[in-house]
Amino acid sequence: MADLTDVRDRAWSLFLEPSPPRRAAFREAAPELAAAGEEPIETFSAFNRRHLERAMQLVAEMMRLANASSDEKGLQDVLDFYERMRDRENPDLVDYALMAFITHHPRGRALVHVIPP
């Protein structure tokens, strides 16, 4: 079982992964997602109601996962979910959701210092 330091290190490394390659990979997968009946959000904006609603759905799931287990296990589950969703959703939307979780969930606040400037 990972301790809080391990979880923080993992979250930090996830945030440090460069966004442009992740966005390019998502754009390549978008037609496949659309063919599967999903409507991918290709360019995320927190000012777009539909985009924000989708991000808040992800935040709600992250909060559920964090509440379902002990502190470190719950946070590991949130980061696992984050990594899975980066392959299915716009990476900027998923980053936004993780930052909202970290900001607003009591356990998530343990990771507040892992968000790079």
MDTraj code that builds the backbone (N, CA, C; nanometers):
import mdtraj as md
import numpy as np

residues = "MET ALA ASP LEU THR ASP VAL ARG ASP ARG ALA TRP SER LEU PHE LEU GLU PRO SER PRO PRO ARG ARG ALA ALA PHE ARG GLU ALA ALA PRO GLU LEU ALA ALA ALA GLY GLU GLU PRO ILE GLU THR PHE SER ALA PHE ASN ARG ARG HIS LEU GLU ARG ALA MET GLN LEU VAL ALA GLU MET MET ARG LEU ALA ASN ALA SER SER ASP GLU LYS GLY LEU GLN ASP VAL LEU ASP PHE TYR GLU ARG MET ARG ASP ARG GLU ASN PRO ASP LEU VAL ASP TYR ALA LEU MET ALA PHE ILE THR HIS HIS PRO ARG GLY ARG ALA LEU VAL HIS VAL ILE PRO PRO".split()
xyz = np.array([
    [0.0845, -0.1182, 0.0000],
    [0.0000, 0.0000, 0.0000],
    [0.0884, 0.1236, 0.0000],
    [0.0565, 0.2153, -0.0848],
    [0.1336, 0.3379, -0.0972],
    [0.1014, 0.4331, 0.0174],
    [0.2033, 0.5082, 0.0584],
    [0.1763, 0.6105, 0.1581],
    [0.1496, 0.7435, 0.0865],
    [0.1182, 0.8450, 0.1632],
    [0.0796, 0.9730, 0.1052],
    [0.1921, 1.0345, 0.0211],
    [0.3155, 1.0140, 0.0607],
    [0.4282, 1.0661, -0.0175],
    [0.4308, 1.0030, -0.1558],
    [0.4075, 0.8713, -0.1630],
    [0.4038, 0.8025, -0.2924],
    [0.2910, 0.8566, -0.3802],
    [0.1756, 0.8796, -0.3192],
    [0.0606, 0.9320, -0.3942],
    [0.0921, 1.0720, -0.4466],
    [0.1532, 1.1546, -0.3624],
    [0.1899, 1.2905, -0.4060],
    [0.2906, 1.2858, -0.5209],
    [0.3899, 1.1975, -0.5093],
    [0.4891, 1.1852, -0.6167],
    [0.4239, 1.1413, -0.7469],
    [0.3313, 1.0472, -0.7375],
    [0.2618, 1.0000, -0.8573],
    [0.1801, 1.1126, -0.9202],
    [0.1054, 1.1861, -0.8377],
    [0.0230, 1.2970, -0.8893],
    [0.1118, 1.4024, -0.9535],
    [0.2230, 1.4339, -0.8907],
    [0.3153, 1.5331, -0.9464],
    [0.3640, 1.4887, -1.0834],
    [0.4038, 1.3614, -1.0963],
    [0.4554, 1.3120, -1.2241],
    [0.3459, 1.3120, -1.3313],
    [0.2208, 1.2860, -1.2930],
    [0.1117, 1.2897, -1.3900],
    [0.0910, 1.4312, -1.4436],
    [0.0994, 1.5294, -1.3547],
    [0.0817, 1.6678, -1.3984],
    [0.1985, 1.7159, -1.4834],
    [0.3150, 1.6569, -1.4664],
    [0.4318, 1.7006, -1.5425],
    [0.4376, 1.6418, -1.6832],
    [0.3532, 1.5410, -1.7115],
    [0.3517, 1.4861, -1.8467],
    [0.3062, 1.5957, -1.9423],
    [0.3789, 1.6150, -2.0517],
    [0.3434, 1.7247, -2.1426],
    [0.2058, 1.7062, -2.2057],
    [0.1295, 1.8133, -2.2098],
    [-0.0062, 1.8088, -2.2639],
    [-0.0137, 1.7916, -2.4149],
    [0.0734, 1.8558, -2.4943],
    [0.0570, 1.8432, -2.6406],
    [0.0539, 1.6986, -2.6921],
    [0.1434, 1.6094, -2.6472],
    [0.1331, 1.4711, -2.6970],
    [0.0030, 1.4032, -2.6532],
    [-0.0430, 1.4325, -2.5312],
    [-0.1688, 1.3734, -2.4842],
    [-0.2856, 1.4252, -2.5663],
    [-0.2839, 1.5548, -2.5997],
    [-0.3906, 1.6108, -2.6833],
    [-0.3887, 1.5478, -2.8225],
    [-0.2702, 1.5287, -2.8781],
    [-0.2582, 1.4680, -3.0117],
    [-0.3106, 1.3248, -3.0105],
    [-0.2771, 1.2494, -2.9073],
    [-0.3259, 1.1113, -2.8974],
    [-0.4775, 1.1096, -2.8844],
    [-0.5320, 1.2046, -2.8076],
    [-0.6774, 1.2118, -2.7931],
    [-0.7433, 1.2450, -2.9265],
    [-0.6857, 1.3411, -3.0016],
    [-0.7429, 1.3784, -3.1314],
    [-0.7442, 1.2592, -3.2273],
    [-0.6411, 1.1759, -3.2201],
    [-0.6365, 1.0563, -3.3051],
    [-0.7441, 0.9567, -3.2651],
    [-0.7752, 0.9478, -3.1357],
    [-0.8754, 0.8529, -3.0871],
    [-1.0172, 0.9072, -3.0996],
    [-1.0341, 1.0370, -3.1168],
    [-1.1674, 1.0986, -3.1194],
    [-1.2601, 1.0376, -3.2237],
    [-1.2148, 1.0128, -3.3483],
    [-1.3075, 0.9521, -3.4450],
    [-1.3550, 0.8133, -3.4019],
    [-1.2670, 0.7383, -3.3385],
    [-1.3048, 0.6051, -3.2893],
    [-1.4072, 0.6166, -3.1772],
    [-1.3884, 0.7129, -3.0876],
    [-1.4843, 0.7357, -2.9797],
    [-1.6198, 0.7786, -3.0370],
    [-1.6166, 0.8663, -3.1370],
    [-1.7410, 0.9132, -3.1997],
    [-1.8127, 0.7968, -3.2673],
    [-1.7366, 0.7077, -3.3304],
    [-1.7969, 0.5911, -3.3962],
    [-1.8599, 0.4966, -3.2946],
    [-1.8088, 0.4979, -3.1722],
    [-1.8629, 0.4121, -3.0660],
    [-1.9840, 0.4757, -2.9987],
    [-2.0270, 0.5911, -3.0486],
    [-2.1472, 0.6549, -2.9951],
    [-2.1195, 0.7611, -2.8904],
    [-1.9937, 0.7881, -2.8613],
    [-1.9591, 0.8919, -2.7654],
    [-1.9327, 1.0209, -2.8419],
    [-1.9646, 1.1320, -2.7796],
    [-1.9399, 1.2612, -2.8435],
    [-1.8217, 1.3272, -2.7732],
    [-1.7006, 1.3070, -2.8262],
    [-1.5832, 1.3617, -2.7577],
    [-1.5794, 1.5140, -2.7631],
    [-1.5290, 1.5732, -2.6558],
    [-1.5092, 1.7177, -2.6490],
    [-1.3677, 1.7432, -2.6986],
    [-1.3563, 1.7972, -2.8187],
    [-1.2246, 1.8096, -2.8801],
    [-1.1433, 1.9267, -2.8262],
    [-1.2065, 2.0381, -2.7939],
    [-1.1375, 2.1525, -2.7356],
    [-1.2134, 2.1927, -2.6107],
    [-1.1511, 2.1758, -2.4937],
    [-1.2184, 2.1998, -2.3665],
    [-1.2184, 2.3478, -2.3306],
    [-1.3328, 2.3935, -2.2800],
    [-1.3452, 2.5276, -2.2242],
    [-1.4313, 2.5197, -2.0989],
    [-1.3799, 2.5719, -1.9886],
    [-1.4567, 2.5734, -1.8645],
    [-1.5751, 2.6685, -1.8732],
    [-1.5823, 2.7498, -1.9785],
    [-1.6928, 2.8431, -1.9969],
    [-1.8049, 2.7835, -2.0817],
    [-1.7847, 2.6641, -2.1325],
    [-1.8873, 2.5953, -2.2097],
    [-1.9662, 2.5067, -2.1135],
    [-2.0960, 2.5270, -2.1075],
    [-2.1806, 2.4568, -2.0108],
    [-2.1681, 2.3045, -2.0213],
    [-2.1738, 2.2515, -2.1435],
    [-2.1647, 2.1061, -2.1622],
    [-2.0283, 2.0530, -2.1166],
    [-1.9233, 2.1260, -2.1467],
    [-1.7894, 2.0838, -2.1063],
    [-1.7769, 2.0834, -1.9545],
    [-1.8266, 2.1887, -1.8918],
    [-1.8185, 2.1994, -1.7467],
    [-1.9020, 2.0910, -1.6790],
    [-2.0200, 2.0628, -1.7332],
    [-2.1031, 1.9562, -1.6771],
    [-2.0316, 1.8218, -1.6836],
    [-1.9644, 1.7938, -1.7954],
    [-1.8899, 1.6683, -1.8081],
    [-1.7745, 1.6642, -1.7087],
    [-1.7037, 1.7751, -1.6938],
    [-1.5942, 1.7799, -1.5969],
    [-1.6462, 1.7555, -1.4557],
    [-1.7618, 1.8120, -1.4225],
    [-1.8180, 1.7929, -1.2889],
    [-1.8645, 1.6483, -1.2663],
    [-1.9050, 1.5801, -1.3733],
    [-1.9364, 1.4372, -1.3610],
    [-1.8108, 1.3591, -1.3230],
    [-1.6996, 1.3950, -1.3833],
    [-1.5735, 1.3286, -1.3489],
    [-1.5329, 1.3605, -1.2056],
    [-1.5512, 1.4857, -1.1645],
    [-1.5195, 1.5252, -1.0268],
    [-1.6050, 1.4447, -0.9289],
    [-1.7326, 1.4288, -0.9585],
    [-1.8222, 1.3524, -0.8705],
    [-1.7747, 1.2081, -0.8568],
    [-1.7310, 1.1495, -0.9675],
    [-1.6796, 1.0119, -0.9616],
    [-1.5499, 1.0064, -0.8814],
    [-1.4650, 1.1054, -0.8969],
    [-1.3417, 1.1101, -0.8183],
    [-1.3725, 1.1210, -0.6693],
    [-1.4716, 1.2014, -0.6356],
    [-1.5100, 1.2165, -0.4951],
    [-1.5668, 1.0859, -0.4401],
    [-1.6466, 1.0175, -0.5210],
    [-1.7014, 0.8881, -0.4785],
    [-1.5881, 0.7891, -0.4524],
    [-1.4919, 0.7842, -0.5425],
    [-1.3786, 0.6921, -0.5265],
    [-1.2968, 0.7270, -0.4024],
    [-1.2727, 0.8536, -0.3799],
    [-1.1946, 0.8960, -0.2634],
    [-1.2656, 0.8617, -0.1336],
    [-1.3977, 0.8718, -0.1323],
    [-1.4745, 0.8432, -0.0112],
    [-1.4919, 0.6941, 0.0145],
    [-1.4687, 0.6116, -0.0871],
    [-1.4950, 0.4682, -0.0759],
    [-1.3837, 0.3910, -0.0049],
    [-1.2672, 0.4524, 0.0125],
    [-1.1529, 0.3812, 0.0707],
    [-1.0773, 0.4709, 0.1675],
    [-0.9727, 0.4126, 0.2261],
    [-0.8876, 0.4898, 0.3161],
    [-0.8217, 0.6037, 0.2397],
    [-0.7617, 0.6937, 0.3113],
    [-0.7017, 0.8124, 0.2500],
    [-0.6133, 0.7800, 0.1304],
    [-0.5076, 0.7025, 0.1509],
    [-0.4133, 0.6757, 0.0431],
    [-0.4751, 0.5889, -0.0658],
    [-0.5496, 0.4872, -0.0283],
    [-0.6127, 0.3981, -0.1262],
    [-0.7132, 0.4764, -0.2098],
    [-0.7926, 0.5596, -0.1463],
    [-0.8903, 0.6407, -0.2191],
    [-0.8237, 0.7348, -0.3172],
    [-0.7136, 0.7954, -0.2755],
    [-0.6417, 0.8857, -0.3653],
    [-0.5758, 0.8099, -0.4800],
    [-0.5243, 0.6906, -0.4521],
    [-0.4692, 0.6066, -0.5590],
    [-0.5791, 0.5724, -0.6595],
    [-0.6975, 0.5383, -0.6088],
    [-0.8111, 0.5066, -0.6974],
    [-0.8478, 0.6267, -0.7850],
    [-0.8421, 0.7463, -0.7270],
    [-0.8714, 0.8679, -0.8035],
    [-0.7685, 0.8851, -0.9154],
    [-0.6407, 0.8643, -0.8847],
    [-0.5363, 0.8793, -0.9865],
    [-0.5469, 0.7711, -1.0936],
    [-0.5872, 0.6486, -1.0538],
    [-0.6105, 0.5425, -1.1529],
    [-0.7225, 0.5840, -1.2485],
    [-0.8308, 0.6362, -1.1915],
    [-0.9444, 0.6832, -1.2715],
    [-0.9003, 0.7954, -1.3651],
    [-0.8240, 0.8884, -1.3124],
    [-0.7718, 1.0005, -1.3920],
    [-0.6944, 0.9481, -1.5125],
    [-0.6063, 0.8511, -1.4898],
    [-0.5263, 0.7971, -1.6010],
    [-0.6130, 0.7266, -1.7042],
    [-0.7134, 0.6519, -1.6589],
    [-0.8045, 0.5849, -1.7539],
    [-0.8821, 0.6864, -1.8367],
    [-0.9289, 0.7912, -1.7729],
    [-1.0121, 0.8892, -1.8414],
    [-0.9328, 0.9749, -1.9394],
    [-0.8027, 0.9917, -1.9170],
    [-0.7215, 1.0699, -2.0115],
    [-0.7189, 1.0064, -2.1497],
    [-0.7420, 0.8760, -2.1554],
    [-0.7451, 0.8072, -2.2846],
    [-0.8813, 0.8158, -2.3520],
    [-0.9836, 0.8553, -2.2774],
    [-1.1199, 0.8567, -2.3309],
    [-1.1808, 0.9949, -2.3426],
    [-1.1232, 1.0906, -2.2730],
    [-1.1766, 1.2277, -2.2689],
    [-1.0656, 1.3246, -2.3078],
    [-1.1044, 1.4460, -2.3361],
    [-1.0070, 1.5502, -2.3637],
    [-0.9152, 1.5636, -2.2418],
    [-0.7825, 1.5553, -2.2607],
    [-0.6915, 1.5621, -2.1460],
    [-0.7031, 1.6921, -2.0668],
    [-0.7350, 1.8023, -2.1316],
    [-0.7527, 1.9287, -2.0596],
    [-0.8749, 1.9226, -1.9682],
    [-0.9810, 1.8589, -2.0135],
    [-1.1014, 1.8412, -1.9324],
    [-1.0697, 1.7551, -1.8104],
    [-0.9946, 1.6479, -1.8313],
    [-0.9621, 1.5565, -1.7212],
    [-0.8669, 1.6246, -1.6221],
    [-0.7720, 1.7024, -1.6723],
    [-0.6837, 1.7795, -1.5833],
    [-0.7660, 1.8765, -1.4988],
    [-0.8597, 1.9454, -1.5630],
    [-0.9466, 2.0399, -1.4927],
    [-1.0238, 1.9675, -1.3818],
    [-1.0770, 1.8497, -1.4136],
    [-1.1537, 1.7736, -1.3149],
    [-1.0658, 1.7339, -1.1965],
    [-0.9437, 1.6886, -1.2234],
    [-0.8551, 1.6505, -1.1133],
    [-0.8198, 1.7712, -1.0272],
    [-0.7943, 1.8856, -1.0900],
    [-0.7633, 2.0051, -1.0114],
    [-0.8835, 2.0491, -0.9274],
    [-1.0033, 2.0361, -0.9816],
    [-1.1238, 2.0695, -0.9041],
    [-1.1397, 1.9731, -0.7867],
    [-1.1133, 1.8449, -0.8101],
    [-1.1191, 1.7469, -0.7011],
    [-1.0185, 1.7833, -0.5921],
    [-0.8949, 1.8097, -0.6315],
    [-0.7896, 1.8422, -0.5346],
    [-0.8268, 1.9671, -0.4551],
    [-0.8873, 2.0628, -0.5196],
    [-0.9233, 2.1880, -0.4541],
    [-1.0409, 2.1731, -0.3581],
    [-1.1379, 2.0869, -0.3922],
    [-1.2640, 2.0864, -0.3185],
    [-1.2896, 1.9642, -0.2306],
    [-1.2107, 1.8600, -0.2412],
    [-1.2334, 1.7414, -0.1583],
    [-1.1354, 1.7430, -0.0407],
    [-1.1841, 1.7135, 0.0806],
    [-1.0938, 1.7180, 0.1978],
    [-0.9693, 1.6296, 0.1807],
    [-0.9847, 1.5094, 0.1287],
    [-0.8680, 1.4230, 0.1072],
    [-0.7851, 1.4725, -0.0109],
    [-0.8507, 1.5252, -0.1109],
    [-0.7811, 1.5767, -0.2264],
    [-0.6885, 1.6911, -0.1925],
    [-0.7228, 1.7661, -0.0893],
    [-0.6402, 1.8797, -0.0504],
    [-0.4996, 1.8374, -0.0070],
    [-0.4839, 1.7100, 0.0260],
    [-0.3501, 1.6582, 0.0588],
    [-0.2576, 1.6658, -0.0619],
    [-0.3165, 1.6799, -0.1812],
    [-0.2379, 1.6863, -0.3048],
    [-0.2246, 1.8271, -0.3608],
    [-0.2688, 1.9259, -0.2866],
    [-0.2744, 2.0617, -0.3404],
    [-0.1368, 2.1126, -0.3857],
    [-0.0307, 2.0651, -0.3260],
    [0.1022, 2.1132, -0.3622],
    [0.1631, 2.0373, -0.4794],
    [0.0889, 1.9424, -0.5375],
    [0.1440, 1.8679, -0.6506],
    [0.1044, 1.9296, -0.7839],
    [0.0210, 2.0318, -0.7820],
    [-0.0174, 2.0984, -0.9061],
    [0.0939, 2.1953, -0.9423],
    [0.1657, 2.1680, -1.0504],
    [0.2760, 2.2580, -1.0878],
    [0.2227, 2.3970, -1.1245],
    [0.3066, 2.4985, -1.1047],
    [0.2645, 2.6344, -1.1396],
    [0.2403, 2.6479, -1.2893],
])
top = md.Topology()
chain = top.add_chain()
for i, resn in enumerate(residues, 1):
    res = top.add_residue(resn, chain, resSeq=i)
    for name in ("N", "CA", "C"):
        top.add_atom(name, md.element.get_by_symbol(name[0]), res)
traj = md.Trajectory(xyz[None], top)
